[in-house]
Amino acid sequence: MIKAIIFDFGGVVAEEKAEDFWKQACKKVNINYPDSLPSFEKLVPYISTGKISNEKFWQMMLKDLVIDDDAKKYENVLYEAYAEITKIRPEMMDLVELLKNNGYVTALLSDTDENVARYNKEHKRYDYFSPVILSSEVGIAKPDRRMYELMLRELSIPPTECVYTDDRERNLIPAKELGMKTILFESSEKLKKGLKKLGIKF
């Protein structure tokens, strides 16, 4: 019997993905998005696990792009860019509430950086979930198997009684290997159908 539903955040509960908010950040500071994307993808694993600071991220980005500027000037760019484009799917929050009211544990497993995490905490977006595991706080990111094992330890629920949903197929693989049921997120309606197939009532 399923007892816990574990959600990804960006691309599932919220509409935007990391690439979307980087595109917005580029607009704010006149950086060419296509040219900067390889550097962004290279640096994301470091900033999303807290291995480099926000300032260090910008120092490395500006160096890659051969832009001679002070990284401190970009301190709030990522936070502001995320704030400008982030959008919660209301139907997903309704689903989370229904699941909680029916006695299911609703947990969150999210790759994020300090800027996104700060915004979401300030706006109480994580309050609907417990436990909440964020890559920027634990120093590891999906699809590292240890992140899923950490979630299972926090839940104290067998993996066979957990469902994990994510919009990236590669992030489902470790969950599946550990024994969790998995659902690739494509839309709220498809997720609901997938949950119902597993006997989850809401």
C-alpha positions as semicolon CSV with decimal commas, in nm:
position;residue;x (nm);y (nm);z (nm)
1;M;0,000;0,000;0,000
2;I;0,135;0,341;-0,095
3;K;0,197;0,572;0,202
4;A;0,414;0,850;0,057
5;I;0,418;1,053;-0,263
6;I;0,748;1,229;-0,329
7;F;0,742;1,527;-0,565
8;D;1,004;1,708;-0,765
9;F;0,951;2,087;-0,759
10;G;1,068;2,270;-1,075
11;G;0,887;2,136;-1,380
12;V;0,633;1,953;-1,163
13;V;0,485;2,162;-0,880
14;A;0,614;2,479;-1,044
15;E;0,599;2,524;-1,421
16;E;0,947;2,660;-1,483
17;K;1,268;2,460;-1,521
18;A;1,624;2,574;-1,450
19;E;1,680;2,669;-1,814
20;D;1,377;2,900;-1,804
21;F;1,498;3,107;-1,515
22;W;1,850;3,125;-1,656
23;K;1,703;3,265;-1,977
24;Q;1,529;3,532;-1,768
25;A;1,854;3,609;-1,584
26;C;2,030;3,654;-1,919
27;K;1,767;3,906;-2,029
28;K;1,817;4,106;-1,711
29;V;2,193;4,147;-1,759
30;N;2,223;4,143;-2,140
31;I;2,398;3,807;-2,163
32;N;2,345;3,601;-2,478
33;Y;2,141;3,299;-2,365
34;P;2,254;3,042;-2,628
35;D;2,620;3,140;-2,584
36;S;2,599;3,115;-2,207
37;L;2,400;2,791;-2,184
38;P;2,703;2,555;-2,194
39;S;2,862;2,745;-1,905
40;F;2,535;2,746;-1,713
41;E;2,496;2,370;-1,756
42;K;2,858;2,321;-1,646
43;L;2,811;2,532;-1,331
44;V;2,465;2,415;-1,224
45;P;2,590;2,096;-1,052
46;Y;2,819;2,310;-0,837
47;I;2,580;2,588;-0,737
48;S;2,289;2,348;-0,685
49;T;2,490;2,146;-0,434
50;G;2,635;2,444;-0,252
51;K;2,988;2,371;-0,371
52;I;3,020;2,723;-0,509
53;S;2,857;3,040;-0,382
54;N;2,634;3,270;-0,580
55;E;2,927;3,513;-0,617
56;K;3,163;3,237;-0,732
57;F;2,905;3,124;-0,988
58;W;2,906;3,471;-1,141
59;Q;3,284;3,500;-1,128
60;M;3,315;3,175;-1,326
61;M;3,032;3,265;-1,564
62;L;3,178;3,607;-1,645
63;K;3,521;3,454;-1,696
64;D;3,380;3,192;-1,934
65;L;3,202;3,461;-2,134
66;V;3,506;3,694;-2,129
67;I;3,307;3,969;-1,959
68;D;3,517;4,202;-1,747
69;D;3,284;4,295;-1,465
70;D;3,248;4,268;-1,087
71;A;3,054;3,954;-0,986
72;K;2,920;4,135;-0,677
73;K;2,701;4,349;-0,908
74;Y;2,511;4,032;-1,005
75;E;2,436;3,926;-0,646
76;N;2,056;3,938;-0,675
77;V;2,012;3,855;-1,045
78;L;1,925;3,485;-1,005
79;Y;1,686;3,551;-0,717
80;E;1,508;3,830;-0,906
81;A;1,494;3,631;-1,231
82;Y;1,332;3,338;-1,052
83;A;1,085;3,567;-0,875
84;E;0,983;3,719;-1,209
85;I;0,903;3,395;-1,389
86;T;0,814;3,133;-1,129
87;K;0,459;3,004;-1,141
88;I;0,304;2,736;-0,921
89;R;0,057;2,498;-1,084
90;P;-0,257;2,552;-0,872
91;E;-0,394;2,213;-0,969
92;M;-0,079;2,052;-0,829
93;M;-0,118;2,228;-0,496
94;D;-0,481;2,114;-0,488
95;L;-0,362;1,758;-0,548
96;V;-0,104;1,781;-0,269
97;E;-0,373;1,907;-0,030
98;L;-0,608;1,624;-0,126
99;L;-0,338;1,365;-0,074
100;K;-0,246;1,508;0,265
101;N;-0,610;1,516;0,371
102;N;-0,640;1,149;0,276
103;G;-0,352;1,057;0,503
104;Y;-0,065;1,033;0,257
105;V;0,279;1,176;0,327
106;T;0,368;1,441;0,068
107;A;0,746;1,487;0,045
108;L;0,972;1,702;-0,172
109;L;1,301;1,604;-0,338
110;S;1,440;1,898;-0,533
111;D;1,758;2,008;-0,706
112;T;1,785;2,379;-0,638
113;D;2,028;2,658;-0,560
114;E;2,034;2,900;-0,268
115;N;1,845;3,172;-0,462
116;V;1,552;2,953;-0,560
117;A;1,539;2,787;-0,217
118;R;1,535;3,126;-0,043
119;Y;1,250;3,253;-0,259
120;N;1,042;2,939;-0,209
121;K;1,099;2,941;0,167
122;E;1,010;3,310;0,195
123;H;0,687;3,242;0,008
124;K;0,614;2,928;0,214
125;R;0,599;2,707;-0,095
126;Y;0,773;2,421;0,082
127;D;0,528;2,424;0,373
128;Y;0,299;2,179;0,194
129;F;0,566;1,909;0,204
130;S;0,745;1,710;0,472
131;P;1,017;1,601;0,463
132;V;1,182;1,849;0,226
133;I;1,523;1,761;0,086
134;L;1,703;2,025;-0,119
135;S;2,026;1,962;-0,308
136;S;2,171;2,298;-0,203
137;E;2,141;2,197;0,163
138;V;2,255;1,834;0,150
139;G;2,540;1,879;-0,100
140;I;2,424;1,612;-0,345
141;A;2,186;1,626;-0,640
142;K;1,972;1,395;-0,848
143;P;2,027;1,145;-0,995
144;D;2,279;1,063;-0,717
145;R;2,136;0,754;-0,546
146;R;2,235;0,893;-0,205
147;M;1,973;1,168;-0,232
148;Y;1,694;0,913;-0,267
149;E;1,836;0,703;0,015
150;L;1,839;1,014;0,234
151;M;1,472;1,070;0,155
152;L;1,388;0,711;0,248
153;R;1,571;0,749;0,581
154;E;1,381;1,070;0,653
155;L;1,050;0,906;0,566
156;S;1,111;0,578;0,752
157;I;0,880;0,419;0,497
158;P;0,981;0,121;0,278
159;P;1,056;0,218;-0,084
160;T;0,784;-0,016;-0,209
161;E;0,531;0,209;-0,031
162;C;0,657;0,528;-0,199
163;V;0,585;0,692;-0,534
164;Y;0,826;0,942;-0,689
165;T;0,734;1,179;-0,972
166;D;0,979;1,390;-1,173
167;D;0,974;1,553;-1,517
168;R;1,318;1,414;-1,605
169;E;1,338;1,045;-1,691
170;R;1,696;1,011;-1,565
171;N;1,589;1,120;-1,216
172;L;1,339;0,835;-1,195
173;I;1,599;0,561;-1,249
174;P;1,755;0,557;-0,898
175;A;1,411;0,570;-0,736
176;K;1,301;0,272;-0,943
177;E;1,622;0,082;-0,863
178;L;1,557;0,135;-0,492
179;G;1,209;-0,012;-0,525
180;M;0,991;0,296;-0,547
181;K;0,704;0,328;-0,790
182;T;0,777;0,608;-1,037
183;I;0,572;0,833;-1,263
184;L;0,723;1,054;-1,531
185;F;0,551;1,392;-1,495
186;E;0,402;1,513;-1,822
187;S;0,091;1,691;-1,697
188;S;-0,119;1,716;-1,382
189;E;-0,394;1,505;-1,537
190;K;-0,156;1,228;-1,642
191;L;-0,005;1,228;-1,293
192;K;-0,349;1,191;-1,136
193;K;-0,427;0,899;-1,366
194;G;-0,094;0,737;-1,277
195;L;-0,159;0,775;-0,905
196;K;-0,508;0,629;-0,938
197;K;-0,366;0,327;-1,123
198;L;-0,150;0,264;-0,817
199;G;-0,461;0,263;-0,597
200;I;-0,404;0,606;-0,447
201;K;-0,728;0,775;-0,341
202;F;-0,779;1,150;-0,346
